[in-house]
Amino acid sequence: MNSPLENELLVALRQLADAVKALPKAHPKPDLLPIFARLDALTHQLPREADPTLLHYLHKKSYEKARLFLEGRDGENAVGGCRHVE
């Protein structure tokens, strides 16, 4: 079960995913910077004892992986360049 802060992160991550999905048809293109700023602010509010996998994804800006993790779908994440996910 996610903490309230993790739920806020999940909402922002879903907003980002929706905005990116809509980009090809959006005119004018949405400004994604406020979403990225919100994600950065929420990431910095996470306690040090937060799940290390979640922290890794967020610090590496692997937002899709972070979203899947918070949705309980971390098993769907592919191994990245850093080889963190096994």
OpenMM code with the backbone's topology and positions (N, CA, C; nanometers):
from openmm import Vec3, app, unit

residues = "MET ASN SER PRO LEU GLU ASN GLU LEU LEU VAL ALA LEU ARG GLN LEU ALA ASP ALA VAL LYS ALA LEU PRO LYS ALA HIS PRO LYS PRO ASP LEU LEU PRO ILE PHE ALA ARG LEU ASP ALA LEU THR HIS GLN LEU PRO ARG GLU ALA ASP PRO THR LEU LEU HIS TYR LEU HIS LYS LYS SER TYR GLU LYS ALA ARG LEU PHE LEU GLU GLY ARG ASP GLY GLU ASN ALA VAL GLY GLY CYS ARG HIS VAL GLU".split()
positions = [
    Vec3(0.0841, -0.1174, 0.0000),
    Vec3(0.0000, 0.0000, 0.0000),
    Vec3(0.0889, 0.1241, 0.0000),
    Vec3(0.0544, 0.2182, -0.0835),
    Vec3(0.1338, 0.3394, -0.0984),
    Vec3(0.1030, 0.4391, 0.0129),
    Vec3(0.2045, 0.5177, 0.0463),
    Vec3(0.1862, 0.6280, 0.1403),
    Vec3(0.1132, 0.7417, 0.0683),
    Vec3(0.0616, 0.8395, 0.1424),
    Vec3(-0.0021, 0.9538, 0.0752),
    Vec3(0.0919, 1.0242, -0.0229),
    Vec3(0.2184, 1.0376, 0.0130),
    Vec3(0.3150, 1.1023, -0.0766),
    Vec3(0.3370, 1.0173, -0.2019),
    Vec3(0.3449, 0.8866, -0.1844),
    Vec3(0.3606, 0.7993, -0.3004),
    Vec3(0.2371, 0.8065, -0.3906),
    Vec3(0.1191, 0.8219, -0.3302),
    Vec3(-0.0022, 0.8375, -0.4105),
    Vec3(0.0016, 0.9681, -0.4905),
    Vec3(0.0538, 1.0748, -0.4305),
    Vec3(0.0706, 1.2014, -0.5033),
    Vec3(0.1670, 1.1834, -0.6201),
    Vec3(0.2745, 1.1116, -0.5955),
    Vec3(0.3708, 1.0819, -0.7018),
    Vec3(0.3038, 1.0032, -0.8142),
    Vec3(0.2239, 0.9056, -0.7776),
    Vec3(0.1564, 0.8237, -0.8780),
    Vec3(0.0624, 0.9083, -0.9628),
    Vec3(-0.0089, 1.0011, -0.9008),
    Vec3(-0.0976, 1.0904, -0.9764),
    Vec3(-0.0157, 1.1726, -1.0763),
    Vec3(0.0949, 1.2283, -1.0310),
    Vec3(0.1796, 1.3095, -1.1193),
    Vec3(0.2407, 1.2241, -1.2300),
    Vec3(0.2811, 1.1022, -1.1976),
    Vec3(0.3381, 1.0129, -1.2987),
    Vec3(0.2338, 0.9748, -1.4039),
    Vec3(0.1112, 0.9550, -1.3606),
    Vec3(0.0038, 0.9237, -1.4562),
    Vec3(-0.0283, 1.0453, -1.5425),
    Vec3(-0.0229, 1.1645, -1.4835),
    Vec3(-0.0441, 1.2875, -1.5622),
    Vec3(0.0626, 1.2985, -1.6707),
    Vec3(0.1859, 1.2709, -1.6339),
    Vec3(0.2946, 1.2754, -1.7310),
    Vec3(0.2723, 1.1723, -1.8410),
    Vec3(0.2385, 1.0505, -1.8038),
    Vec3(0.2161, 0.9457, -1.9037),
    Vec3(0.1026, 0.9848, -1.9985),
    Vec3(-0.0045, 1.0406, -1.9448),
    Vec3(-0.1171, 1.0830, -2.0284),
    Vec3(-0.0766, 1.1961, -2.1224),
    Vec3(0.0003, 1.2915, -2.0708),
    Vec3(0.0439, 1.4052, -2.1527),
    Vec3(0.1362, 1.3589, -2.2653),
    Vec3(0.2265, 1.2685, -2.2342),
    Vec3(0.3191, 1.2170, -2.3361),
    Vec3(0.2422, 1.1381, -2.4421),
    Vec3(0.1460, 1.0591, -2.3986),
    Vec3(0.0646, 0.9810, -2.4933),
    Vec3(-0.0132, 1.0717, -2.5880),
    Vec3(-0.0576, 1.1882, -2.5381),
    Vec3(-0.1367, 1.2811, -2.6189),
    Vec3(-0.0508, 1.3728, -2.7067),
    Vec3(0.0792, 1.3749, -2.6858),
    Vec3(0.1676, 1.4671, -2.7581),
    Vec3(0.1530, 1.4628, -2.9101),
    Vec3(0.1486, 1.3454, -2.9722),
    Vec3(0.1433, 1.3447, -3.1188),
    Vec3(0.0231, 1.4194, -3.1778),
    Vec3(-0.0881, 1.4222, -3.1065),
    Vec3(-0.2087, 1.4862, -3.1596),
    Vec3(-0.2371, 1.6229, -3.0971),
    Vec3(-0.1585, 1.6632, -2.9988),
    Vec3(-0.1849, 1.7873, -2.9258),
    Vec3(-0.1357, 1.9088, -3.0035),
    Vec3(-0.2243, 2.0060, -3.0159),
    Vec3(-0.1904, 2.1348, -3.0779),
    Vec3(-0.2595, 2.2440, -2.9988),
    Vec3(-0.1888, 2.3276, -2.9311),
    Vec3(-0.0431, 2.3322, -2.9149),
    Vec3(0.0054, 2.2213, -2.8221),
    Vec3(0.1346, 2.1981, -2.8266),
    Vec3(0.1952, 2.0965, -2.7422),
    Vec3(0.1876, 2.1400, -2.5964),
    Vec3(0.1570, 2.0472, -2.5052),
    Vec3(0.1499, 2.0839, -2.3639),
    Vec3(0.2883, 2.1137, -2.3075),
    Vec3(0.2905, 2.1978, -2.2069),
    Vec3(0.4143, 2.2292, -2.1361),
    Vec3(0.4328, 2.1241, -2.0264),
    Vec3(0.5312, 2.0388, -2.0435),
    Vec3(0.5549, 1.9315, -1.9479),
    Vec3(0.6405, 1.9749, -1.8293),
    Vec3(0.7012, 2.0919, -1.8385),
    Vec3(0.7911, 2.1365, -1.7315),
    Vec3(0.7246, 2.1423, -1.5943),
    Vec3(0.5988, 2.1888, -1.5830),
    Vec3(0.5363, 2.1875, -1.4503),
    Vec3(0.5199, 2.0466, -1.3928),
    Vec3(0.4949, 1.9500, -1.4781),
    Vec3(0.4825, 1.8125, -1.4292),
    Vec3(0.6182, 1.7629, -1.3806),
    Vec3(0.7247, 1.7905, -1.4578),
    Vec3(0.8588, 1.7500, -1.4152),
    Vec3(0.8985, 1.8197, -1.2846),
    Vec3(0.8640, 1.9461, -1.2713),
    Vec3(0.8950, 2.0190, -1.1481),
    Vec3(0.8210, 1.9573, -1.0293),
    Vec3(0.6960, 1.9195, -1.0494),
    Vec3(0.6165, 1.8558, -0.9431),
    Vec3(0.6786, 1.7219, -0.9051),
    Vec3(0.7187, 1.6442, -1.0043),
    Vec3(0.7823, 1.5163, -0.9747),
    Vec3(0.9120, 1.5342, -0.8973),
    Vec3(0.9924, 1.6324, -0.9355),
    Vec3(1.1166, 1.6605, -0.8627),
    Vec3(1.0875, 1.7008, -0.7183),
    Vec3(0.9880, 1.7871, -0.7001),
    Vec3(0.9535, 1.8329, -0.5649),
    Vec3(0.9046, 1.7166, -0.4786),
    Vec3(0.8204, 1.6321, -0.5340),
    Vec3(0.7703, 1.5174, -0.4585),
    Vec3(0.8816, 1.4180, -0.4287),
    Vec3(0.9713, 1.3975, -0.5243),
    Vec3(1.0844, 1.3066, -0.5035),
    Vec3(1.1703, 1.3538, -0.3873),
    Vec3(1.1942, 1.4836, -0.3797),
    Vec3(1.2770, 1.5376, -0.2717),
    Vec3(1.2084, 1.5283, -0.1362),
    Vec3(1.0768, 1.5108, -0.1345),
    Vec3(1.0036, 1.4982, -0.0077),
    Vec3(1.0031, 1.3546, 0.0456),
    Vec3(1.0414, 1.2592, -0.0383),
    Vec3(1.0415, 1.1202, 0.0072),
    Vec3(1.1432, 1.1017, 0.1196),
    Vec3(1.1075, 1.0245, 0.2206),
    Vec3(1.2033, 0.9996, 0.3288),
    Vec3(1.3163, 0.9092, 0.2823),
    Vec3(1.4271, 0.9163, 0.3508),
    Vec3(1.5435, 0.8348, 0.3135),
    Vec3(1.5136, 0.6864, 0.3226),
    Vec3(1.4177, 0.6507, 0.4069),
    Vec3(1.3847, 0.5089, 0.4218),
    Vec3(1.2812, 0.4608, 0.3194),
    Vec3(1.2511, 0.5459, 0.2223),
    Vec3(1.1602, 0.5047, 0.1140),
    Vec3(1.2226, 0.3881, 0.0390),
    Vec3(1.1400, 0.3142, -0.0309),
    Vec3(1.1887, 0.1970, -0.1030),
    Vec3(1.3042, 0.2360, -0.1950),
    Vec3(1.4181, 0.1690, -0.1839),
    Vec3(1.5344, 0.2038, -0.2663),
    Vec3(1.5098, 0.1895, -0.4163),
    Vec3(1.4271, 0.0954, -0.4552),
    Vec3(1.3969, 0.0783, -0.5973),
    Vec3(1.3221, 0.2003, -0.6497),
    Vec3(1.2223, 0.2455, -0.5751),
    Vec3(1.1477, 0.3652, -0.6148),
    Vec3(1.2406, 0.4858, -0.6219),
    Vec3(1.3236, 0.5038, -0.5209),
    Vec3(1.4184, 0.6161, -0.5215),
    Vec3(1.5098, 0.6086, -0.6429),
    Vec3(1.5576, 0.4891, -0.6743),
    Vec3(1.6458, 0.4712, -0.7904),
    Vec3(1.5747, 0.5161, -0.9181),
    Vec3(1.4533, 0.4683, -0.9391),
    Vec3(1.3790, 0.5049, -1.0596),
    Vec3(1.3596, 0.6560, -1.0689),
    Vec3(1.3200, 0.7166, -0.9592),
    Vec3(1.2920, 0.8609, -0.9612),
    Vec3(1.4193, 0.9427, -0.9813),
    Vec3(1.5274, 0.9036, -0.9159),
    Vec3(1.6525, 0.9787, -0.9305),
    Vec3(1.7118, 0.9628, -1.0705),
    Vec3(1.6840, 0.8515, -1.1355),
    Vec3(1.7313, 0.8289, -1.2728),
    Vec3(1.6318, 0.8809, -1.3765),
    Vec3(1.5214, 0.9420, -1.3276),
    Vec3(1.4161, 0.9961, -1.4156),
    Vec3(1.3509, 0.8861, -1.4991),
    Vec3(1.3484, 0.7654, -1.4449),
    Vec3(1.2815, 0.6527, -1.5103),
    Vec3(1.1356, 0.6535, -1.4646),
    Vec3(1.0624, 0.7497, -1.5182),
    Vec3(0.9283, 0.7755, -1.4671),
    Vec3(0.8295, 0.6641, -1.4996),
    Vec3(0.8425, 0.6011, -1.6141),
    Vec3(0.7519, 0.4906, -1.6442),
    Vec3(0.7767, 0.3749, -1.5477),
    Vec3(0.9026, 0.3467, -1.5190),
    Vec3(0.9355, 0.2402, -1.4240),
    Vec3(0.8826, 0.2751, -1.2847),
    Vec3(0.8952, 0.4010, -1.2449),
    Vec3(0.8445, 0.4434, -1.1147),
    Vec3(0.6926, 0.4276, -1.1084),
    Vec3(0.6244, 0.4633, -1.2184),
    Vec3(0.4782, 0.4496, -1.2220),
    Vec3(0.4386, 0.3031, -1.2090),
    Vec3(0.5027, 0.2165, -1.2863),
    Vec3(0.4716, 0.0742, -1.2784),
    Vec3(0.4996, 0.0201, -1.1382),
    Vec3(0.6089, 0.0635, -1.0772),
    Vec3(0.6427, 0.0212, -0.9422),
    Vec3(0.5314, 0.0592, -0.8453),
    Vec3(0.4872, 0.1844, -0.8512),
    Vec3(0.3833, 0.2319, -0.7591),
    Vec3(0.2471, 0.1687, -0.7871),
    Vec3(0.2279, 0.1210, -0.9082),
    Vec3(0.1042, 0.0507, -0.9423),
    Vec3(0.1109, -0.0980, -0.9056),
    Vec3(0.2231, -0.1404, -0.8465),
    Vec3(0.2397, -0.2809, -0.8107),
    Vec3(0.2723, -0.3687, -0.9296),
    Vec3(0.3277, -0.3074, -1.0342),
    Vec3(0.3570, -0.3783, -1.1586),
    Vec3(0.5061, -0.3767, -1.1910),
    Vec3(0.5905, -0.3777, -1.0889),
    Vec3(0.7350, -0.3676, -1.1102),
    Vec3(0.7887, -0.4838, -1.1932),
    Vec3(0.7211, -0.5972, -1.1903),
    Vec3(0.7637, -0.7123, -1.2693),
    Vec3(0.7604, -0.6865, -1.4189),
    Vec3(0.6857, -0.5844, -1.4616),
    Vec3(0.6781, -0.5498, -1.6035),
    Vec3(0.7948, -0.4629, -1.6488),
    Vec3(0.8738, -0.4144, -1.5549),
    Vec3(0.9865, -0.3270, -1.5903),
    Vec3(1.0983, -0.4074, -1.6541),
    Vec3(1.1493, -0.3533, -1.7633),
    Vec3(1.2605, -0.4150, -1.8337),
    Vec3(1.3911, -0.3726, -1.7686),
    Vec3(1.4930, -0.4529, -1.7865),
    Vec3(1.6251, -0.4179, -1.7369),
    Vec3(1.6748, -0.2946, -1.8087),
    Vec3(1.7208, -0.1962, -1.7337),
    Vec3(1.7716, -0.0728, -1.7922),
    Vec3(1.9206, -0.0796, -1.8165),
    Vec3(1.9741, 0.0298, -1.8634),
    Vec3(2.1169, 0.0380, -1.8913),
    Vec3(2.2029, 0.0206, -1.7682),
    Vec3(2.1487, 0.0554, -1.6525),
    Vec3(2.2259, 0.0434, -1.5295),
    Vec3(2.2182, -0.0987, -1.4725),
    Vec3(2.1327, -0.1820, -1.5336),
    Vec3(2.1148, -0.3224, -1.4941),
    Vec3(2.0555, -0.3345, -1.3533),
    Vec3(1.9847, -0.2295, -1.3067),
    Vec3(1.9296, -0.2312, -1.1721),
    Vec3(1.8210, -0.3371, -1.1551),
    Vec3(1.7305, -0.3466, -1.2517),
    Vec3(1.6217, -0.4435, -1.2436),
    Vec3(1.6722, -0.5760, -1.2964),
    Vec3(1.6519, -0.6814, -1.2208),
    Vec3(1.6989, -0.8132, -1.2638),
    Vec3(1.5836, -0.9022, -1.2991),
] * unit.nanometer
topology = app.Topology()
chain = topology.addChain("A")
for resn in residues:
    res = topology.addResidue(resn, chain)
    for name in ("N", "CA", "C"):
        topology.addAtom(name, app.Element.getBySymbol(name[0]), res)
